[in-house]
């Protein structure tokens, strides 16, 4: 699957702006971004519900940019599933094969196979409104995979499920993708979902892809403030480089970092809260005062104020040592490699 | 306390209305249907009356026996059924694309399009049916146009045929078909059409496999709204159908006003009412059974 220079405009608004993207076969790919970032439009461009104003959409070696949805080797699992309410589960799943004019006996066999793959054997004669939300989603998946598409598109696949079911479905989706070896492209606004499911993620902002990478790459080495903020919690500190490897914060504190930013430039330092160590351990140590504690069971989020006025969020794993409360003073160390230098 | 009273009043008023203006007149019609015709005003002998010996009951089922024995009534009933059925089917065939088109139009145009559908209601029904005479008669607009275009050599007889009645019914009742169809089609989740397209269905397949089955409640409502009044229609067959058309509504009118045989006319009305009610009940049951498991 490849997108090259794909642009889609609605009137004056450019929903998708010159997007280039390659997704190899068998990947579980996530399009991640806030609402209005163009991720859904991108998915609809892949499905064929929207046609791009510019660019190529190549699926399985064929440019399908102007091909209608019913001629694309692509199937979609809709956000609210869009099951046909008047058809039974089996007829819903068979619909796509009937449109291909597949023989009756083959339809039966493939419908049974698809339903078995989503563990819904025995539900053939139910109507969609006799199913739970999770079961409906599995019918929607069966209805799509029974067509053996080159690309399976999932629009916010977990959004309509309640939280408990979401975690279970996450594991099931991942297992299903690996078992089928199909290319999955998922749209989500939920960073946890993207991190947990995807082999690679594209982060979108205002119609453009701002970074593509594995979940770990994006989390550990965000390329911009936007990515750092959007994926997980992050301390973002304005700073100026005063000499190679040393940045000064507005309050006066100096931080050493590994990297080569030019002295004199203004930058943003991104520091993940869980990478800040408690205790003195090398350079970049300071004593801070705890201003607030958010206790979450396994971990606590601490709001810490450094002597120069800098506010930091620090994640602490609970269990080691006595509980911390607001007002406590704390020795912190920011390891050099925990600091990512981003453009201001 | 006052809220309770308000609620009671709100229920009572329509109930009172129904009793006074629906149930009571129907009962009177039913009474007349069992009475004998006399030369008096009103021209029937009341079933429940007073004689010297107190209250008297004098009804019989002669009128119904006459309806069953005289082929005229059966024939006009069957003709009405046929014409109403054909006209309803035609209205559905014409109304479906219109409703579908409006439901699929851009939302900002839908209001205006619906307004166009009901625009004829601003003119009296009677006048609009009269206007068709001017169009359909032998020296009417339609024939003159066809003659002028050289498509025909002599005028076609359209007025006074059953086709003129069909045309009149389709024209007069089209809005009653289009509105429920529009509502039903407009309600269908657009994602279902996208899902169908995604699964390989072109527009026509989507229409017949998804849109049409899901619009069934609207189709049933529209057909009822056209079929029932068409069944008892009097003005259209009288004006457009010519003197030989036997429709139940017209027969009823003749019995009532020309023959002044109120009892037979009332019996005919009761039969018509019962038939229509039985039809609606049957359709409703079929709908309910088909709709089982449907949201």
Interface residues (C-beta under 8 A of the other chain):
Chain A: X47 X48 X49 X68 X69 X70 X71 X74 X75 X76 X78 X79 X80 X82 X83 X84 X85 X86 X95 X96 X99 X100 X127 X129 X130 X143 X144 X147
Chain B: X189 X191 X192 X194 X195 X196 X197 X198 X199 X200 X201 X202 X205 X209 X210 X213 X214 X293 X294 X295
